[in-house]
Amino acid sequence: MLDIVAICLVVTATLAYLNHRFVGLPTAIGVMAASLLMSLLLIGLDLAGIDFGLRQYEESLLRSIDFSDVLMQGMLSLLLFAGALHVDLSELRAWRWQVGALAVVATLLSTLVVGLGAWLVLPWVGLELPLIYCLLFGALISPTDPIAVMGILKTAGAPRDLELVIAGESLFNDGVGVVIFSLLLGMLATGETPTWGHGAQLLAHEAGGGLLYGLVLGYVTFRLLRSVDNYQVEVLITLAAVMGGYALATRLHVSGPLAMVVAGLMIGNHGRALAMSDTTRRYIDMFWELLDEILNAVLFVLIGMEVMVVAFSASVFAAAGVALAITLLARALTVGLPVALLKGFFRLPRGAAKVLTWGGLRGGISVALALSLPAGPQRDLILALTYCIVVFSILGQGLTIGGVVRRAVGGVAAPRAGHG
């Protein structure tokens, strides 16, 4: 395990240096692009017979890493807490209904639109998936990835209110998406279709329980922070709360992602204002921002390297193009259209619908959920489709969202110092 961690860090640091020194892309996008190009180069060299075993070594390294477990049980809790830590709760509260509608209702509707769309259209390119697998694909690809979204928002230059809605939606809808995915995965395993009542009960237990548990965890952490004035101890308390709190959430079968978001919002707002000295605030901010940047870079390098273990073919690429079109259409119908039509409810600036539609980035969470599906040809196809959409989302949408913001709402794309 130590060797794997060391290799990942060395590769990430090398690619981050090369990107910063010679390319100049945002770190997450730059290291992912470099990692993807490196992996494709190794594939090309291997096909030409001059690979020297490097492709096989990278493949064995990737197969020794359970990407789904590393992200969902390791990195995700830290990244979500770090992201929520820098969101101003007093500002977000003013947009709670808009964020809630996008995170819950839009995610549910998008799951249905993508799932049914894939089920109807994929046979046109000679590939078929059972309806339950199409709905699982819809559930894992519909939520926007908070890690990707909040990383790109630093440089997008969106107006403050629009940025808050995008960040809030991305922080909460992944928890909703994971709950929907778990419900559908249970249907696949048992072969039984749950009743609406059972589905609502599971959603209330997982999502509602996660929110309530996050409040309790945040309050306990807040009280501990308030009782001491030692920045080393307080940094350690926040780290323990995230790692231990996420592990306990898993045991309690409540949504760990939602719990981490709520706890991060509490510590980043009430904790920052009432339980920390200026010195502690400075060190906690530095620690979590640095950890966030490091884990983000490692995650995006792993995403780029995952191309090694994804099965592609001409029909899969055609299906990926169809799936991408369906996913963007679903985003436009379930998010862009309501924002454009219900202007009195959303109260967002002109052009916000375009930004929200194009700014719905997908990332590592979608890949991790795809990898958690039962092994088989359906999983392989869903993984390939998911991977193509994630790569396009991060490289295509991520690199152009600043221009979309400037054209749609007149924002000025300028680097930001923090998450919010």
C-alpha positions in Angstrom: 0.0 0.0 0.0 2.8 2.4 0.9 4.4 1.8 -2.6 1.1 2.5 -4.3 0.7 5.8 -2.4 4.2 6.8 -3.1 3.9 6.1 -6.8 0.6 8.0 -7.0 2.1 11.0 -5.2 5.3 11.0 -7.4 3.3 10.8 -10.6 0.9 13.5 -9.5 3.7 15.9 -8.3 5.6 15.4 -11.6 2.5 16.0 -13.8 1.5 19.0 -11.6 5.0 20.5 -12.0 5.1 20.0 -15.7 1.6 21.5 -16.1 2.5 24.5 -14.0 5.9 25.0 -15.5 5.1 24.5 -19.2 1.3 24.3 -19.8 -0.5 26.6 -17.4 -3.9 24.8 -17.3 -5.9 24.7 -14.0 -4.2 22.1 -11.9 -7.0 19.5 -11.8 -7.6 19.8 -15.6 -3.9 19.9 -16.4 -2.9 16.8 -14.4 -5.8 14.8 -15.7 -5.0 15.7 -19.4 -1.4 14.8 -18.9 -2.3 11.6 -17.1 -4.7 10.7 -19.9 -2.2 11.5 -22.6 0.5 9.5 -20.8 -1.7 6.5 -20.6 -2.8 6.7 -24.3 0.9 7.1 -25.2 1.7 3.9 -23.4 -1.2 2.1 -25.1 0.1 3.3 -28.5 3.7 2.2 -27.7 2.5 -1.2 -26.6 0.5 -1.6 -29.8 3.7 -0.7 -31.7 5.7 -3.3 -29.8 8.0 -0.8 -28.0 6.3 -0.4 -24.7 9.0 -2.1 -22.5 6.3 -3.4 -20.2 5.2 0.0 -19.0 1.6 -0.5 -20.0 1.4 -3.8 -18.2 2.9 -2.2 -15.1 0.4 0.7 -15.1 -2.5 -1.7 -15.6 -1.3 -3.9 -12.7 -1.0 -0.8 -10.6 -4.5 0.3 -11.4 -6.0 -3.1 -10.8 -4.3 -3.1 -7.4 -6.2 0.1 -6.5 -9.9 -0.2 -5.9 -10.8 3.2 -7.3 -14.4 3.0 -6.1 -13.3 2.2 -2.5 -10.5 4.8 -2.5 -12.8 7.6 -3.5 -16.1 6.6 -1.9 -14.6 5.5 1.4 -11.4 7.5 1.5 -11.1 10.7 -0.5 -14.7 11.8 -0.7 -15.3 12.6 2.9 -12.2 14.8 3.0 -13.0 16.6 -0.2 -16.6 17.3 0.6 -15.8 18.6 4.0 -13.0 20.8 2.6 -15.4 22.2 -0.1 -18.2 22.9 2.4 -15.8 24.5 4.8 -15.5 27.5 2.6 -19.1 28.1 1.7 -20.8 31.0 3.5 -23.9 29.5 5.1 -25.6 32.9 5.6 -25.4 33.5 1.8 -26.3 29.9 0.9 -29.4 30.0 3.2 -30.9 32.6 1.0 -30.8 30.1 -1.9 -31.9 27.0 0.1 -35.1 26.4 -1.9 -33.4 26.8 -5.2 -30.5 24.5 -4.2 -32.9 22.0 -2.8 -35.0 21.9 -5.9 -32.0 21.4 -8.1 -30.3 18.8 -5.8 -33.4 16.7 -5.2 -36.1 17.2 -7.9 -33.8 17.8 -10.8 -31.6 14.8 -9.9 -34.6 12.5 -9.7 -36.0 13.7 -13.0 -32.6 13.6 -14.7 -32.1 10.0 -13.6 -35.4 9.1 -15.3 -34.7 11.1 -18.5 -31.2 9.7 -18.9 -32.2 6.2 -18.0 -35.2 6.1 -20.4 -33.3 7.9 -23.1 -30.5 5.5 -23.0 -32.8 2.5 -23.0 -34.6 3.8 -26.1 -31.7 5.2 -28.1 -28.7 2.9 -27.4 -30.2 0.1 -29.6 -29.9 2.5 -32.6 -26.1 2.1 -32.4 -26.3 -1.7 -31.9 -25.9 -1.8 -28.1 -28.6 -2.6 -25.6 -28.9 -2.4 -21.8 -31.7 -3.6 -19.6 -33.9 -0.8 -18.3 -32.6 -1.3 -14.7 -29.0 -0.8 -15.9 -30.0 2.3 -17.9 -31.6 3.8 -14.8 -28.5 3.0 -12.8 -26.5 4.8 -15.5 -28.9 7.7 -15.1 -28.5 7.8 -11.3 -24.7 7.8 -11.4 -24.3 10.3 -14.2 -27.0 12.8 -13.2 -25.4 14.4 -10.1 -22.8 17.0 -10.7 -19.5 16.3 -9.1 -18.7 18.7 -6.2 -15.0 18.1 -6.5 -14.9 19.0 -10.2 -17.4 21.8 -10.0 -15.9 23.6 -7.0 -12.4 23.3 -8.5 -13.5 24.8 -11.8 -15.5 27.6 -10.1 -12.3 29.1 -8.8 -11.5 30.4 -12.3 -14.9 30.6 -14.0 -15.7 34.1 -12.7 -19.4 33.5 -12.3 -21.6 36.1 -10.4 -21.7 35.4 -6.6 -25.3 34.3 -6.5 -25.0 31.9 -9.4 -21.7 30.5 -8.0 -23.5 29.8 -4.7 -26.3 27.9 -6.4 -24.0 25.9 -8.5 -21.7 25.1 -5.5 -24.7 24.3 -3.2 -26.3 22.0 -5.8 -23.1 20.1 -6.4 -22.5 19.6 -2.7 -25.9 18.1 -2.1 -27.0 16.4 -5.2 -24.2 13.8 -5.2 -25.6 12.5 -1.9 -29.1 12.3 -3.4 -27.7 10.5 -6.5 -25.8 8.0 -4.3 -29.1 7.2 -2.5 -31.0 6.7 -5.8 -28.2 4.6 -7.1 -28.2 2.4 -4.0 -32.0 1.9 -4.2 -31.7 0.8 -7.9 -28.7 -1.4 -7.1 -30.8 -3.1 -4.4 -33.5 -3.7 -7.0 -30.9 -5.3 -9.3 -29.6 -7.6 -6.6 -33.0 -8.8 -5.3 -34.9 -8.6 -8.6 -37.8 -7.0 -6.7 -39.3 -3.6 -7.5 -39.7 -1.6 -4.2 -43.0 0.2 -3.6 -43.1 4.0 -3.6 -43.4 3.9 0.2 -40.3 1.8 0.5 -38.4 4.0 -1.8 -39.4 7.1 0.1 -38.5 5.5 3.4 -35.1 4.6 2.1 -34.6 8.1 0.8 -35.7 9.6 4.1 -33.5 7.2 6.1 -30.3 7.7 4.0 -30.7 11.4 3.0 -32.6 12.6 6.1 -30.5 10.6 8.4 -27.4 11.9 6.8 -28.4 15.5 7.2 -29.4 14.9 10.9 -26.3 13.0 11.6 -24.2 15.7 10.0 -25.8 18.3 12.3 -25.0 16.2 15.4 -21.4 15.5 14.2 -20.9 19.2 13.4 -22.3 20.3 16.8 -20.1 17.8 18.8 -17.1 18.9 16.8 -18.0 22.6 17.4 -18.2 22.0 21.2 -14.8 20.3 21.2 -13.2 23.1 19.2 -14.7 25.7 21.4 -13.3 24.0 24.6 -9.6 24.3 23.5 -7.4 26.9 22.0 -4.5 25.0 20.4 -4.4 24.9 16.6 -2.6 21.6 16.4 -5.3 19.9 18.5 -8.1 21.6 16.7 -6.8 20.7 13.2 -6.6 17.1 14.5 -10.1 17.2 15.8 -11.5 18.3 12.4 -9.6 15.5 10.7 -10.8 12.9 13.2 -14.4 14.2 12.9 -14.3 13.7 9.1 -12.6 10.3 9.0 -14.3 8.8 12.0 -17.6 10.5 11.2 -17.8 9.2 7.7 -16.9 5.6 8.9 -19.7 5.8 11.5 -22.2 7.1 8.9 -21.5 4.1 6.7 -22.1 1.8 9.7 -25.4 3.6 10.5 -26.5 3.3 6.8 -27.0 7.1 6.4 -25.6 9.3 3.7 -21.9 10.0 4.6 -21.5 12.6 1.8 -24.5 14.6 3.0 -23.3 14.4 6.6 -19.8 15.7 5.6 -21.4 18.6 3.8 -23.5 19.6 6.7 -20.7 19.2 9.2 -18.4 21.2 7.0 -20.9 24.0 6.7 -21.3 24.1 10.5 -17.6 24.1 11.2 -16.8 26.6 8.4 -19.4 29.0 9.7 -20.4 28.7 13.3 -17.2 27.0 14.2 -15.1 29.6 12.4 -16.9 32.5 14.1 -17.4 31.2 17.6 -14.9 28.4 18.3 -11.6 29.4 16.7 -9.0 32.0 17.4 -7.4 33.9 14.4 -4.4 31.6 14.6 -6.6 28.5 14.5 -8.7 29.8 11.6 -5.6 30.5 9.6 -4.1 27.0 10.2 -7.3 25.1 9.6 -7.9 27.0 6.4 -4.3 26.3 5.3 -4.5 22.6 6.2 -7.8 21.9 4.5 -7.0 23.9 1.4 -3.7 22.2 1.0 -5.3 18.7 1.6 -8.1 19.6 -0.9 -5.6 20.5 -3.6 -3.4 17.4 -3.1 -6.3 15.0 -3.1 -7.9 16.7 -6.0 -4.7 16.4 -8.1 -4.3 12.7 -7.1 -7.9 12.0 -7.9 -7.8 13.6 -11.4 -4.5 11.8 -12.2 -6.2 8.5 -11.3 -9.2 9.4 -13.5 -6.8 10.0 -16.4 -5.0 6.7 -15.8 -8.3 4.7 -15.6 -8.4 4.7 -19.4 -6.1 1.7 -19.2 -8.8 -0.6 -17.7 -11.8 0.7 -19.8 -12.9 -1.5 -22.7 -13.4 0.6 -25.9 -14.6 -0.2 -29.4 -16.1 1.7 -32.3 -19.7 0.9 -31.2 -18.8 2.0 -27.6 -17.5 5.4 -28.9 -20.7 5.8 -30.9 -22.8 4.9 -27.9 -20.7 7.3 -25.8 -21.6 10.1 -28.2 -25.3 9.3 -27.9 -25.1 9.0 -24.1 -23.3 12.4 -23.9 -26.0 14.0 -26.0 -28.7 12.5 -23.8 -26.9 13.6 -20.6 -26.6 17.2 -21.8 -30.2 17.2 -23.0 -31.4 15.9 -19.6 -29.4 18.6 -17.8 -31.0 21.2 -20.1 -34.5 19.9 -19.5 -34.3 19.3 -15.7 -32.1 22.3 -14.7 -31.7 24.8 -17.6 -35.4 24.9 -18.6 -36.9 25.4 -15.1 -34.3 28.1 -14.3 -35.2 29.9 -17.6 -39.0 29.6 -17.1 -39.3 30.0 -13.3 -37.4 33.3 -13.1 -39.4 34.5 -10.2 -38.5 31.5 -8.1 -34.8 31.1 -9.0 -34.0 34.8 -9.1 -30.8 34.3 -11.0 -29.1 36.6 -13.5 -29.8 36.5 -17.2 -28.0 33.6 -18.9 -27.9 31.5 -15.7 -29.7 28.6 -17.4 -26.9 28.3 -19.9 -24.2 28.4 -17.2 -26.0 25.9 -15.0 -26.5 23.5 -18.0 -22.9 23.7 -19.2 -21.4 23.9 -15.7 -22.9 20.6 -14.6 -19.6 18.8 -14.5 -19.2 15.1 -13.9 -16.2 13.6 -12.2 -14.7 10.8 -10.1 -17.9 10.0 -8.2 -19.6 8.8 -11.4 -16.6 6.6 -12.3 -16.5 5.2 -8.8 -20.2 4.3 -8.8 -19.8 2.7 -12.3 -16.9 0.6 -11.0 -19.1 -0.6 -8.0 -21.6 -2.3 -10.3 -21.6 -6.2 -10.5 -18.9 -7.5 -13.0 -20.2 -8.2 -16.4 -20.7 -6.8 -19.9 -23.3 -4.3 -18.7 -20.9 -2.9 -16.2 -18.1 -2.7 -18.8 -20.4 -0.7 -21.2 -21.7 1.6 -18.4 -18.1 2.2 -17.3 -16.9 3.1 -20.8 -19.9 5.4 -21.3 -19.3 7.1 -17.9 -15.6 7.5 -18.5 -16.1 9.2 -21.9 -18.7 11.6 -20.4 -16.5 12.4 -17.5 -13.4 13.1 -19.7 -15.5 15.4 -22.0 -17.1 17.1 -19.0 -13.8 17.9 -17.3 -11.7 18.7 -20.4 -14.4 20.1 -22.7 -16.8 21.8 -20.3 -14.2 22.6 -17.7 -12.0 24.5 -20.1 -14.8 26.4 -21.7 -17.1 27.3 -18.8 -15.3 30.6 -18.2 -16.1 31.7 -21.8 -19.8 30.5 -21.3 -20.0 32.6 -18.1 -18.6 35.7 -19.9 -21.0 35.4 -22.8 -24.1 34.4 -20.9 -24.0 36.6 -17.8 -21.1 39.0 -18.5 -18.9 37.6 -15.8 -15.1 38.2 -15.8 -13.1 35.0 -15.6 -10.6 35.7 -12.9 -8.8 33.4 -10.5 -10.3 33.0 -7.1 -8.3 32.4 -3.9 -10.7 30.0 -2.3 -13.8 27.9 -2.8 -16.4 30.5 -2.1 
